[in-house]
């Protein structure tokens, strides 16, 4: 993949997010829901990065911005709607447990 380094960066970021969420006292159902939602978002990020022109990975904040811009500009409307829905679901789970 042209943007493998950017994908690896976002994969690491999402992995850390799952670990942080599961460090709280969460239910098994919510843990599973969180994991699969993050996994779906990671797959959408992969799709967007495969469609995007090359991204130069530099600093974390700048590169994350580039990845999220790639998501917004390279996903179909249906894929983008799924991305946004999963973001809302993750936000609700994070608020539920204060993570």
NORPE-V497300 format. One record per backbone hydrogen bond with DSSP energy under -0.5 kcal/mol. CO is the residue of the C=O (numbers start at 1). NH is the residue of the N-H. E is the energy in kcal/mol with one decimal. If there is no record, write none. Layout:
co = (CO CO)
nh = (NH NH)
e = (E E)
//
This chain:
co = (1 3 4 5 6 7 8 9 10 11 12 13 14 15 16 17 18 19 20 21 24 27 28 29 30 31 32 33 34 35 36 37 38 39 40 41 42 43 44 45 46 47 48 55 56 59 59 60 61 62 63 64 65 66 67 68 69 70 71 76 77 78 79 80 81 82 83 84 85 86 87 88 89 90 91 92 93 94 94)
nh = (4 7 8 9 10 11 12 13 14 15 16 17 18 19 20 21 22 23 23 24 26 31 32 33 34 35 36 37 38 39 40 41 42 43 44 45 46 47 48 49 50 51 52 57 58 58 63 64 65 66 67 68 69 70 71 72 73 74 75 80 81 82 83 84 85 86 87 88 89 90 91 92 93 94 95 96 97 98 99)
e = (-1.2 -2.4 -3.0 -1.9 -2.3 -2.7 -2.2 -2.1 -2.7 -2.4 -2.2 -1.7 -2.1 -2.3 -2.5 -2.4 -2.5 -0.8 -0.8 -1.3 -1.8 -2.4 -2.5 -2.6 -2.7 -2.5 -2.6 -2.0 -2.5 -2.7 -2.2 -2.2 -2.5 -2.0 -2.1 -2.4 -2.3 -2.3 -2.5 -2.7 -2.1 -1.4 -1.3 -0.7 -0.6 -0.6 -2.9 -2.9 -2.0 -1.9 -2.4 -2.8 -2.1 -2.2 -2.3 -2.3 -1.9 -1.9 -1.1 -3.0 -2.2 -2.0 -2.3 -2.6 -2.5 -2.4 -1.8 -2.0 -2.3 -2.5 -2.2 -2.3 -2.1 -2.6 -2.5 -2.1 -1.5 -1.2 -1.9)
//
